[in-house]
């Protein structure tokens, strides 16, 4: 899943509501015990949001993305059903 919120609607909890609703629905399924997401290292707003929701970083792929002559890392994050507090 990718979430993009138009600048017009940013700061109005649209993205977080979409993500939280998706997590809520996923964790209703007994077999789903964890959810993984990834974020490019320069996307600090997304990373901050994911951490606020409860995701924790568990890995890093260095030089995952190259734009022009700059490399960016890919942070892998996970949330466990047993640690999810938004339900």
HUGIJO-V196926 format. One record per residue. N is the residue number from 1. RES is the residue in three letters. SS is DSSP state (alpha for helix, beta for strand, coil for the rest). PHI is phi as a letter, one per 40 degrees, with the letter a starting at -180 (* if undefined). Layout:
n:res:ss:phi
N:RES:SS:PHI
N:RES:SS:PHI
This chain:
n:res:ss:phi
1:UNK:coil:*
2:UNK:coil:b
3:UNK:coil:b
4:UNK:coil:b
5:UNK:coil:b
6:UNK:coil:d
7:UNK:alpha:d
8:UNK:alpha:d
9:UNK:alpha:b
10:UNK:coil:c
11:UNK:coil:g
12:UNK:coil:b
13:UNK:coil:g
14:UNK:alpha:c
15:UNK:alpha:c
16:UNK:alpha:c
17:UNK:alpha:c
18:UNK:alpha:c
19:UNK:alpha:c
20:UNK:alpha:c
21:UNK:alpha:c
22:UNK:alpha:c
23:UNK:alpha:c
24:UNK:alpha:d
25:UNK:alpha:c
26:UNK:alpha:c
27:UNK:coil:c
28:UNK:coil:c
29:UNK:coil:c
30:UNK:coil:d
31:UNK:coil:c
32:UNK:coil:c
33:UNK:coil:b
34:UNK:beta:a
35:UNK:beta:b
36:UNK:beta:b
37:UNK:beta:b
38:UNK:beta:b
39:UNK:beta:a
40:UNK:beta:c
41:UNK:coil:d
42:UNK:coil:c
43:UNK:coil:c
44:UNK:alpha:c
45:UNK:alpha:c
46:UNK:alpha:c
47:UNK:alpha:d
48:UNK:alpha:c
49:UNK:alpha:c
50:UNK:alpha:c
51:UNK:alpha:c
52:UNK:alpha:c
53:UNK:alpha:c
54:UNK:coil:h
55:UNK:coil:c
56:UNK:beta:b
57:UNK:beta:c
58:UNK:beta:b
59:UNK:beta:a
60:UNK:beta:a
61:UNK:beta:b
62:UNK:beta:c
63:UNK:beta:f
64:UNK:beta:c
65:UNK:beta:b
66:UNK:beta:b
67:UNK:beta:b
68:UNK:coil:f
69:UNK:coil:b
70:UNK:beta:b
71:UNK:beta:b
72:UNK:beta:b
73:UNK:beta:c
74:UNK:beta:b
75:UNK:beta:c
76:UNK:beta:c
77:UNK:beta:b
78:UNK:beta:a
79:UNK:beta:b
80:UNK:beta:b
81:UNK:alpha:d
82:UNK:alpha:c
83:UNK:alpha:b
84:UNK:coil:c
85:UNK:coil:b
86:UNK:coil:c
87:UNK:coil:c
